[in-house]
């Protein structure tokens, strides 16, 4: 398979929150410490993989929020500790 020519760099997913949970995942961009530290030296494929992982993490967080809301009848959109999800 021929490698695809990339016209644009993949943007850094950082949103400037830069606070981590106990396991080292950022609350803002959902990347792990190594993913954040190595971003600039990663290949395009590695960056795509990190973005794929971030998407999965977002989905798991949303599923957890929905389950918690159904169980307790609360709206967790305001504040929610997601540290145990990673």
N, CA, C and O of each residue as an XYZ file, in Angstrom:
344
protein
N       0.838     -1.168      0.000
C       0.000      0.000      0.000
C       0.890      1.241      0.000
O       1.852      1.321      0.764
N       0.573      2.189     -0.841
C       1.348      3.426     -0.923
C       0.996      4.360      0.219
O      -0.179      4.518      0.549
N       2.006      4.986      0.832
C       1.701      5.945      1.899
C       0.981      7.164      1.332
O       1.309      7.634      0.242
N       0.011      7.667      2.065
C      -0.742      8.833      1.619
C       0.041     10.093      1.945
O       0.586     10.227      3.041
N       0.096     11.006      1.003
C       0.783     12.276      1.188
C      -0.083     13.182      2.049
O      -1.253     13.404      1.735
N       0.479     13.704      3.129
C      -0.260     14.573      4.037
C      -0.009     16.037      3.679
O       1.135     16.487      3.623
N      -1.092     16.771      3.440
C      -0.972     18.188      3.127
C      -0.917     19.054      4.377
O      -0.319     20.130      4.370
N      -1.541     18.582      5.448
C      -1.625     19.370      6.667
C      -1.176     18.535      7.863
O      -1.402     17.326      7.920
N      -0.534     19.212      8.814
C      -0.179     18.549     10.070
C      -1.433     18.288     10.874
O      -2.443     18.972     10.709
N      -1.365     17.305     11.738
C      -2.464     17.033     12.661
C      -2.294     17.965     13.845
O      -1.248     17.973     14.494
N      -3.323     18.750     14.123
C      -3.261     19.724     15.210
C      -3.166     19.043     16.562
O      -3.704     17.956     16.776
N      -2.469     19.709     17.465
C      -2.363     19.260     18.839
C      -3.742     19.365     19.489
O      -4.371     20.419     19.392
N      -4.234     18.317     20.146
C      -5.568     18.360     20.743
C      -5.652     19.133     22.059
O      -6.726     19.202     22.658
N      -4.557     19.708     22.515
C      -4.552     20.465     23.763
C      -5.548     21.624     23.696
O      -5.604     22.356     22.708
N      -6.344     21.777     24.783
C      -7.286     22.895     24.850
C      -6.924     23.857     25.981
O      -7.706     24.745     26.323
N      -5.747     23.678     26.554
C      -5.243     24.601     27.555
C      -5.716     24.377     28.983
O      -5.504     25.238     29.836
N      -6.353     23.238     29.269
C      -6.780     22.948     30.637
C      -5.584     22.453     31.442
O      -5.317     22.968     32.528
N      -4.875     21.478     30.934
C      -3.601     21.007     31.473
C      -3.632     20.645     32.960
O      -2.778     21.081     33.733
N      -4.618     19.850     33.344
C      -4.689     19.286     34.685
C      -4.895     17.793     34.523
O      -5.714     17.352     33.716
N      -4.151     17.021     35.290
C      -4.194     15.566     35.144
C      -4.845     14.898     36.341
O      -4.825     15.412     37.459
N      -5.427     13.726     36.067
C      -5.953     12.913     37.157
C      -4.813     12.101     37.765
O      -3.661     12.256     37.359
N      -5.118     11.248     38.722
C      -4.086     10.471     39.416
C      -3.323      9.529     38.484
O      -2.167      9.194     38.744
N      -3.959      9.112     37.421
C      -3.309      8.199     36.479
C      -2.555      8.932     35.374
O      -1.939      8.291     34.523
N      -2.592     10.258     35.371
C      -1.816     11.039     34.415
C      -2.554     11.456     33.160
O      -1.938     12.005     32.246
N      -3.855     11.214     33.086
C      -4.623     11.629     31.918
C      -5.106     13.066     32.112
O      -5.605     13.428     33.177
N      -4.950     13.870     31.073
C      -5.334     15.273     31.130
C      -6.857     15.403     31.069
O      -7.503     14.755     30.246
N      -7.424     16.230     31.929
C      -8.864     16.471     31.922
C      -9.294     17.241     30.677
O     -10.446     17.131     30.258
N      -8.397     18.013     30.081
C      -8.742     18.815     28.909
C      -8.720     18.038     27.612
O      -9.718     17.998     26.892
N      -7.589     17.419     27.306
C      -7.434     16.751     26.011
C      -7.549     15.229     26.091
O      -7.606     14.560     25.060
N      -7.584     14.678     27.301
C      -7.719     13.236     27.554
C      -6.517     12.411     27.106
O      -6.633     11.202     26.906
N      -5.368     13.055     26.949
C      -4.158     12.307     26.597
C      -3.410     11.902     27.864
O      -3.504     12.560     28.900
N      -2.670     10.808     27.754
C      -1.819     10.362     28.852
C      -0.565     11.246     28.894
O      -0.302     12.006     27.961
N       0.193     11.139     29.969
C       1.444     11.902     30.055
C       2.374     11.608     28.879
O       2.851     12.540     28.231
N       2.642     10.326     28.588
C       3.532     10.057     27.451
C       2.983     10.583     26.117
O       3.743     11.050     25.269
N       1.684     10.505     25.944
C       1.093     11.027     24.702
C       1.304     12.530     24.597
O       1.574     13.042     23.510
N       1.186     13.241     25.711
C       1.417     14.690     25.693
C       2.891     15.004     25.487
O       3.235     15.891     24.706
N       3.758     14.287     26.179
C       5.188     14.572     26.113
C       5.779     14.258     24.740
O       6.672     14.964     24.274
N       5.293     13.219     24.103
C       5.868     12.761     22.837
C       5.183     13.333     21.596
O       5.609     13.036     20.480
N       4.140     14.140     21.757
C       3.328     14.609     20.625
C       4.184     15.200     19.498
O       3.991     14.847     18.334
N       5.103     16.070     19.819
C       5.883     16.745     18.772
C       6.806     15.807     18.002
O       7.154     16.087     16.855
N       7.201     14.707     18.613
C       8.094     13.771     17.935
C       7.341     12.597     17.300
O       7.965     11.736     16.681
N       6.017     12.548     17.442
C       5.235     11.447     16.881
C       5.065     11.590     15.374
O       5.023     12.694     14.831
N       4.969     10.443     14.721
C       4.651     10.437     13.283
C       3.159     10.736     13.117
O       2.400     10.746     14.087
N       2.764     10.975     11.891
C       1.361     11.230     11.585
C       0.491     10.054     12.008
O      -0.592     10.251     12.558
N       0.951      8.842     11.757
C       0.177      7.651     12.135
C       0.050      7.533     13.654
O      -1.011      7.166     14.158
N       1.107      7.835     14.374
C       1.056      7.785     15.838
C       0.074      8.823     16.369
O      -0.673      8.550     17.309
N       0.071     10.003     15.774
C      -0.863     11.045     16.191
C      -2.300     10.635     15.904
O      -3.193     10.878     16.716
N      -2.523     10.019     14.762
C      -3.867      9.519     14.443
C      -4.329      8.493     15.469
O      -5.493      8.489     15.871
N      -3.418      7.629     15.890
C      -3.754      6.620     16.890
C      -4.117      7.277     18.212
O      -5.062      6.842     18.870
N      -3.394      8.309     18.615
C      -3.711      9.028     19.847
C      -5.099      9.660     19.730
O      -5.886      9.594     20.675
N      -5.406     10.267     18.589
C      -6.726     10.868     18.395
C      -7.827      9.808     18.445
O      -8.916     10.071     18.955
N      -7.553      8.621     17.924
C      -8.514      7.518     17.993
C      -8.742      7.111     19.453
O      -9.877      6.873     19.867
N      -7.663      7.034     20.223
C      -7.772      6.696     21.640
C      -8.563      7.750     22.415
O      -9.363      7.414     23.288
N      -8.337      9.013     22.095
C      -9.063     10.111     22.736
C     -10.561      9.973     22.472
O     -11.373     10.169     23.376
N     -10.924      9.639     21.245
C     -12.332      9.460     20.894
C     -12.964      8.362     21.736
O     -14.079      8.525     22.231
N     -12.263      7.245     21.904
C     -12.760      6.163     22.747
C     -12.906      6.582     24.191
O     -13.866      6.192     24.857
N     -11.972      7.371     24.687
C     -12.039      7.844     26.073
C     -13.248      8.757     26.266
O     -13.948      8.663     27.275
N     -13.490      9.638     25.299
C     -14.655     10.526     25.377
C     -15.945      9.715     25.413
O     -16.859     10.027     26.176
N     -16.015      8.687     24.595
C     -17.214      7.847     24.565
C     -17.426      7.138     25.901
O     -18.554      7.057     26.386
N     -16.357      6.628     26.496
C     -16.478      5.952     27.790
C     -16.922      6.922     28.888
O     -17.714      6.560     29.757
N     -16.414      8.141     28.845
C     -16.813      9.158     29.825
C     -18.295      9.463     29.673
O     -19.020      9.535     30.666
N     -18.746      9.639     28.453
C     -20.163      9.940     28.213
C     -21.051      8.775     28.655
O     -22.108      8.991     29.248
N     -20.630      7.558     28.371
C     -21.396      6.386     28.807
C     -21.474      6.320     30.330
O     -22.527      6.009     30.888
N     -20.371      6.610     30.997
C     -20.355      6.610     32.463
C     -21.297      7.681     33.003
O     -22.033      7.435     33.959
N     -21.277      8.853     32.405
C     -22.170      9.929     32.837
C     -23.628      9.524     32.669
O     -24.455      9.790     33.541
N     -23.939      8.886     31.560
C     -25.317      8.456     31.321
C     -25.742      7.395     32.332
O     -26.851      7.454     32.863
N     -24.871      6.429     32.601
C     -25.189      5.386     33.583
C     -25.386      5.982     34.974
O     -26.327      5.623     35.682
N     -24.498      6.888     35.359
C     -24.608      7.519     36.676
C     -25.899      8.321     36.764
O     -26.576      8.291     37.791
N     -26.245      9.036     35.701
C     -27.467      9.828     35.678
C     -28.704      8.961     35.772
O     -29.668      9.338     36.438
N     -28.702      7.817     35.126
C     -29.843      6.913     35.174
C     -29.977      6.282     36.554
O     -31.088      6.100     37.051
N     -28.858      5.953     37.167
C     -28.891      5.303     38.472
C     -29.336      6.259     39.571
O     -30.109      5.883     40.452
N     -28.849      7.487     39.518
C     -29.101      8.430     40.606
C     -30.142      9.486     40.279
O     -30.666     10.142     41.179
N     -30.447      9.656     38.995
C     -31.402     10.677     38.601
C     -30.840     12.083     38.641
O     -31.600     13.050     38.692
N     -29.512     12.216     38.617
C     -28.875     13.523     38.642
C     -28.344     13.882     37.262
O     -28.152     13.017     36.408
N     -28.109     15.181     37.061
C     -27.483     15.670     35.844
C     -26.010     15.919     36.162
O     -25.687     16.806     36.951
N     -25.128     15.150     35.558
C     -23.699     15.248     35.858
C     -22.946     16.127     34.868
O     -21.719     16.045     34.798
N     -23.626     16.950     34.112
C     -22.949     17.789     33.133
C     -22.084     18.866     33.777
O     -21.081     19.277     33.193
N     -22.450     19.325     34.961
C     -21.707     20.416     35.582
C     -20.337     19.981     36.080
O     -19.326     20.521     35.631
N     -20.279     19.041     36.974
C     -19.027     18.579     37.563
C     -19.064     17.069     37.648
O     -20.050     16.483     38.094
N     -17.969     16.438     37.212
C     -17.922     14.981     37.271
C     -16.475     14.538     37.315
O     -15.681     14.941     36.466
N     -16.125     13.736     38.264
C     -14.773     13.206     38.394
C     -14.647     12.005     37.484
O     -15.346     11.009     37.665
N     -13.755     12.092     36.501
C     -13.612     11.007     35.524
C     -12.308     10.227     35.716
O     -11.935      9.423     34.862
N     -11.624     10.460     36.823
C     -10.310      9.849     37.004
C     -10.349      8.326     36.994
O      -9.383      7.693     36.567
N     -11.446      7.721     37.454
C     -11.487      6.278     37.487
C     -11.751      5.661     36.123
O     -11.707      4.437     35.995
N     -12.023      6.456     35.107
C     -12.307      5.927     33.776
C     -11.063      5.582     32.980
O     -11.151      4.842     32.001
N      -9.925      6.089     33.367
C      -8.718      5.908     32.566
C      -7.829      4.846     33.150
O      -6.764      4.562     32.601
